[in-house]
Structure formats: C-alpha cells, structure tokens
Amino acid sequence: MINNEITALVEKPKTFVSDLAVIGIYYFKQGEVIKSELEKTLSQTLAAGEEYLLNEGILAMMAKGARFVPGTVNEWMDCGNPKITLETNKKMLEILTEEGNKLVATDVILDNAKIIPPCYIGSNVVIKNAIVGPFASIGENTTIENSTIVNSLVQKHTKIKNANLDGSMIGNHVKYDGEYKHLSIGDYSVLE
C-alpha cells in the first residue's frame, strides 16, 4: 500500500502480507467498469477445481490505473451459515434499534397479534393471532397466522400458519403450515 492506496491483492496468502484483508464488501463508483472486467474473466475456461474471483476484475482495473483505498470495518458480521446469519440478524436489529431506526412498516396489519421488539417487519405484512419477536425479520407481503416466530428470518411473499418457529430461516414465496420449531427452507417451498 502506498499513500493509503491499495496496489495489489493476494488471494489466500500463505505468509503474512498485510494487516488489511479483503472481506467481501466493495464500493465501486462506476459499476459498469468492474462488470466489464468480470465479463472478460467469466469468458475464460477454468480447469477443474479452479474458481472465478472478483479479485481478478479488481486487479485488471488496477492495471488500467483505477485507484482503490481501504475502508474501516468496526465489526465483522458473517452470514456464512444459518446459525451465524441469525446471530448477524440479531446484532443488526439491536444496532438499528439503538440508532432509532423505524423497523416496522406503517402498513403492517395486526389482528389479535403482538410484535416483541426488536424486529424488522416489512410493508404489507399481515400478522393474525400470532406473536412475532424478538429478533425476527419478516419480509414484505408476508402473512403469519396462528404462529409464534422468534429469532428467525422470513423472506418476502410468504405465508406461514400454525408454526412455532425459533432459529429458523424461510425463503421467498413459501407456503408453510406445520409444527416444526426449527426450520430452514428455500424459495418457493411448500410444506403443508
């Protein structure tokens, strides 16, 4: 690094290179430039076991004179597996609440229902005969009926009935009617 400018990237170094690390969060002023460089990278044929790396696009940009500078990260919150993702969701809800952010949309419909903060509840959510929270994030256009949802992530356009979920992750466009306490299902799943 020269004058706070990044001059090279080393993918998974075996020995110490720097106290800086590529953590997977980037900001590009001109997204079309990195897109163009990555399209060139993706057009290459890889040998078995090799992988495409974002760093290759960044290095190509550096070779053409693009400047990169490091940023500061106060806390690393991972989303590499369901357990860690739920921990990150919990931390983010706490942080956003402490900062005074409004996390429940104004058009949420509560019918004999309760929200226990901190929670994120998106727009057009209907919660009927249910308890949501604490530490639940519910995506827009979702309906929750006759359920309790704690410490869980539920994506958009999902319908949940008769559930007692804790530590669960539910995808988009899911229909779920069941009794599991811990569940992780992807988009467009139907369990009734």
N, C-alpha and C positions, 0 to 999 in steps of 0.2 A: 504494500500500500504506500502510495506517495501522496503527500498533502491531503490525507483523508480520502483519497480516491482509490478504488479497488482496481488493481492492474492484472489480476489473474484469479482463477478459480481452480481449486484442486478437489476433485471428487474423491471422497473417502480416503484421505491421506493415511499412510501407514505410520508416518512420523509427524511430529509437531510442525505445523506450517505457520499458524497464526492463532491469536485468541479470538478471531472472528469466525463465524460459522454461517453457512447458507442454511437457513431454517425453513425455506419454502414459502416465504412471504415476500412478494415483489411488488414494486410500483413502477410502471413504465409510462412515461409521459406520452409516448407515441406507440400505442399497442400494435399498430399495423407493422412496425419495424420488426418487433420480436416475432410476430406472426409470420412474416415473410421468411425470416431466418429459420424458424421452426419447420416451415413447409419444405425448405431445402433439406433439413435434417431428416424429416419423415419420408422423403423420397428415396433415401438410401436404403439398401437392403442390409439387414443385420444378420450376423451369424447367430447360431443357436446360443441362447443364454445371454446375449447382449441386450441392452435396453436403450431406448431413446432418452436423452437427458436434456432438460431445459437449459442446463449449463452450456451445452453446445451452441445454442442460439445466442446466449449471452456472450460467449467468447467470440463468436462471429461478429457480433455488434461491436465489441471492444476492438477487434482487429480493424474495424472501419471507423474507429475514432469515437465511439459512444463512451460517455463517462458514466461510471457507476460509483456511488458513495454508500457507505454503510448506514444503517439506521440503528436505533436502540430499541431493544425489547426488554421490558421490565419483568415480564413473566411469560414463560413458555407454557401454553396450554395445548396439549396434544388432542388429537381426535383419531388416533390410530386404531382403536378397538372400541367396542361398545362401552365397556366399563369406564375407560378414560374419557370417552366422548360425553358420557353422563356427568362425570366429575367436572369437565370443562363447562358444560351447560350450567351446572350449579354455580361455579365460580362466576361465570358471565352474568347470570341472573343477579347474584349478590352485588357485583360491581355496578351493573346498570341501575339497580335499585338504589345503591348508595349515592350514585351520581344524580338521582332524581328523575330518571327517565320514566316515562309513562309506558308501561309494558302490556297493558290490557287495552285492546281496541275499544273505542266508544260504542261500537255497534254490537258488542257481544250480548247475546240473549241468555239470561239466567232464569230458569224456570225451576223453582224449588232446588236451587243449586248454590254451591259455595266455592269461592276461589280463595285458597290459602296462599298468600304471597311468600316468597317471590315466585312469580310465574310470568311467562310470556303467553299471551292469548291473542292470536291474530284476528283480523277482520272477518265478520260474517260467521263467527263461531256460535254454535248453539250448545248450551250445557243444560241438560234436563235431568232432574233427580240424581244429581251427581256432585261429587267433590273433586276439585282439581287443585293439586298442590299439596305441599310446597314443592318447589323445584321442578315444575312441569313446563314444557314449552309446547304449545298447541298451534299448528299452522292454520291459515285462513280456510274458510269454507268447510270446517270440520264440525261434526255433530257427535256429542258424547251424551249417552243416555244410560241411566241406572248403573253408574260406574264410579269408581274411585281411581284417580290417576295421580301418582306421586312419583317424583324423581324420574320422570320419563320424557321422551321426545316423541311427539306425534306430528307428522308432516301434514300437508295440505289435502283438502278434498277427501277426508277420511271419515268413516262412520264407525263408531265404537259403541257397543251395547253390552250390558251385563258383565263388565270387566272390573277386576280389582288389580290394577297394574302398578308395579313398583320396580324401578330399574329396567324399564322397557324402552324399545325403540320401534316405532311403527312408521312405515313409509307413506308415500303419497297414494291417494286413490284406493285406500284399503277399506275393506268391509270386514269388521271383526265383531263377533258375538261369542263370547266364551268366558271361561273361568280361570285361565292361566294367570299366575301372579307375575311371572317374569317372561317376557316375550320379545323377540327381535325378528320382525318380518319386513320384507321389502315392498316396493311399489307394486300396486295392482294385485296384492294378495287378497284372497277371500277365505276367511275361516269363520264358518257359521255352524 
